Amino acid sequence: MSEHRQVVVTGLGVRSAAGGTPDAVWRTLLAPRPTAAWRAFDEQGAVVDAACEVPGFDPAGYLTPKQTARADRSAQLAFCAATDAVRDAGGLAAAPARRAVVTGTARGGVSTLEDGLGRPNALFMPQMMHNAAAFWIASEHGVAGPGLTLSTACASGAHAVGEGMQMIRAGSADVVVAGGHDASLTLTTLLAFRRARALATGFDDPAAASRPFDAQRRGFVLAEGAAFVVLERAEAARARGARVYAALTGYGRTCDTHHLTAPHPDGAGARACMDMALADARVAARDIAHVNAHGTGTELNDLAEARAISALFGPGAVPVTASKAVTGHALGAAGALEAVIAVLCVAEGLAPPTANLARLDPRCTLDVITGEPRKLAAGPVVTNSFGFGGHNACLVLDTAGP
């Protein structure tokens, strides 16, 4: 890849049930320790679901009490994660007009929406806006260049990272804060997903409920969280002596128009998305060292993705991890969190195991890593994100070249 096209990751920040720092998330994944716990609501009796909640979250030290009162929990999570990423990068090393922010969210300020229905206060509209997090991040970190918010369901965070890369490649920004966020552990959201038969049910132990690719999977476990990266031109990052975690080398996005909520059974949209990302990164399928799967633990998504991976790389030909077994499914934050995980896989040369996989569904002809972390062969890492509406995103990360 020519120097002017290379985009690198210089900062990471997360807020997740698996940990409040990238290192903490990494340790939780390597163990692996699933983070789902029971979450109960009263609605004609007890309503109980497994969920992955960010433990003890407090934005104090990041947002003032006045700012906290003006921001939905989702935006608060995003602000803290993005600020950590900026600090990790050593600041945004570009003029304000050359800085950009791209956020992704599936649900925006849904907790504000539910709390305020029928009794909205003066802050109701700005709190529930999908783009509120982008405002808070831009205002804190002096971003005067492009500011965008994307909403492509569960692919939102990955699309935000990919579009941030494209901004740098196109020359419209030199540094981009990009990531995803959602805080959707609300009664309405949980009830809606349960009634759609999407949530994992029937488990005595909530930690065992998220089971991607397992023969006994019964749906996904809802999570909340935020994850952000700082992207820079490789030349500029090296010139200032920045620590470079990895290079973001490829990005694919396709629209699978098969069904509003279900992927094409043979994974055609997912495979086309991965093909596009590999072509963008200028690598072949045989070069890929690892795939971080979307891996929700729902039958339709697992089967479609497994078929797409097997068709592109060959059955069992590439090691696969499904990190949602540990982290849960954080909707718009998921793709960005898994981009951070993919960055760490590249930086450490290691892939975490998939938790809760007792027996691989025989229809999923994959080499899913279980038990212990696996040392990876040299090569790029792929991370997949697929969302309702047929929105697909795929990112390719690699070690940064000289």
Secondary structure as UniProt FT lines:
FT   HELIX           3..5
FT   STRAND          7..16
FT   TURN            17..18
FT   HELIX           22..30
FT   TURN            31..32
FT   STRAND          37..42
FT   STRAND          46..52
FT   TURN            55..56
FT   TURN            61..62
FT   HELIX           65..69
FT   HELIX           73..88
FT   TURN            89..90
FT   HELIX           96..98
FT   STRAND          99..104
FT   HELIX           110..116
FT   TURN            117..118
FT   TURN            122..123
FT   HELIX           124..128
FT   TURN            130..131
FT   HELIX           132..140
FT   TURN            141..142
FT   STRAND          147..150
FT   HELIX           153..155
FT   HELIX           156..170
FT   STRAND          175..182
FT   HELIX           187..195
FT   TURN            196..197
FT   HELIX           206..208
FT   TURN            212..213
FT   TURN            215..216
FT   STRAND          222..223
FT   STRAND          225..233
FT   HELIX           234..239
FT   TURN            240..241
FT   STRAND          246..255
FT   TURN            257..258
FT   TURN            265..266
FT   HELIX           268..281
FT   HELIX           285..287
FT   STRAND          290..292
FT   HELIX           299..313
FT   TURN            315..316
FT   STRAND          319..321
FT   HELIX           324..327
FT   HELIX           331..333
FT   HELIX           334..348
FT   STRAND          350..351
FT   TURN            355..356
FT   TURN            362..363
FT   STRAND          367..368
FT   STRAND          374..375
FT   STRAND          381..387
FT   TURN            388..390
FT   STRAND          391..398
//
